[in-house]
Amino acid sequence: MQSPAVVAQDDYVYYPAYGVYYSSRRHQYASLVGGAWISEPAPRGVAVDALRASPSVKMDFHDAPANHHADIARQYPKNWKPSGRN
């Protein structure tokens, strides 16, 4: 008897100032470069410390950022900051 396959879902954090997504499950940064989506072990064009110090939003989708980026970028523009509310 085979045990059922376990499918781990991606989890992303989005950094609006840089247009970068990070998947903690994959340990990869995803971004749109020259019209194509890339995934890399380090963010492109920004130091990890600077990225992590910038405002971020936990995403609630579990597939590729490319499927949601147009809406996410409108909702969280580059100058987005979290509200002061808890």
PENOR-V507289 format. One record per residue. N is the residue number from 1. SS is DSSP state (helix for helix, strand for strand, loop for the rest). PSI is psi in whole degrees, 0 to 359 (NA if undefined). OMEGA is omega in radians with two decimals (999 if undefined). Layout:
[[N	SS	PSI	OMEGA] [N	SS	PSI	OMEGA]]
//
This chain:
[[1	loop	128	3.13] [2	loop	142	3.04] [3	loop	151	-3.12] [4	loop	146	3.12] [5	loop	140	3.08] [6	loop	124	3.13] [7	loop	114	3.12] [8	loop	132	-3.13] [9	loop	146	3.07] [10	loop	149	3.07] [11	loop	129	-3.06] [12	strand	147	2.93] [13	strand	135	-3.12] [14	strand	136	3.09] [15	strand	94	-3.03] [16	loop	323	-3.09] [17	loop	334	-3.07] [18	loop	354	-3.12] [19	loop	34	-3.06] [20	strand	139	3.04] [21	strand	145	3.06] [22	strand	130	3.06] [23	strand	114	3.14] [24	loop	335	3.10] [25	loop	317	-3.13] [26	loop	342	-3.03] [27	loop	46	-3.11] [28	strand	148	3.04] [29	strand	133	3.13] [30	strand	137	3.10] [31	strand	161	3.14] [32	strand	118	-3.10] [33	strand	116	3.11] [34	loop	35	3.11] [35	loop	1	3.13] [36	strand	143	3.08] [37	strand	133	3.10] [38	strand	151	3.02] [39	strand	129	-3.09] [40	strand	159	3.13] [41	loop	349	3.09] [42	loop	148	3.13] [43	loop	148	-3.13] [44	loop	127	3.02] [45	loop	6	3.13] [46	loop	143	3.09] [47	loop	146	-3.13] [48	helix	317	-3.12] [49	helix	318	3.11] [50	helix	319	3.13] [51	helix	309	-3.09] [52	helix	339	3.09] [53	helix	347	-3.12] [54	loop	162	3.11] [55	loop	144	-3.14] [56	loop	161	-3.12] [57	strand	130	3.05] [58	strand	128	-3.11] [59	loop	153	3.13] [60	loop	14	3.03] [61	loop	159	-3.07] [62	loop	28	3.05] [63	loop	206	-3.04] [64	loop	137	3.07] [65	helix	328	-3.13] [66	helix	330	-3.13] [67	helix	346	-3.02] [68	loop	351	-2.93] [69	helix	321	-3.12] [70	helix	314	3.13] [71	helix	318	-3.13] [72	helix	316	-3.13] [73	helix	326	3.06] [74	helix	319	-3.11] [75	helix	325	-3.10] [76	loop	80	3.14] [77	loop	168	-3.07] [78	loop	328	-3.11] [79	loop	13	-3.12] [80	loop	139	3.03] [81	loop	145	3.10] [82	loop	149	3.09] [83	loop	162	-3.11] [84	loop	358	-3.10] [85	loop	150	3.05] [86	loop	NA	999]]
//
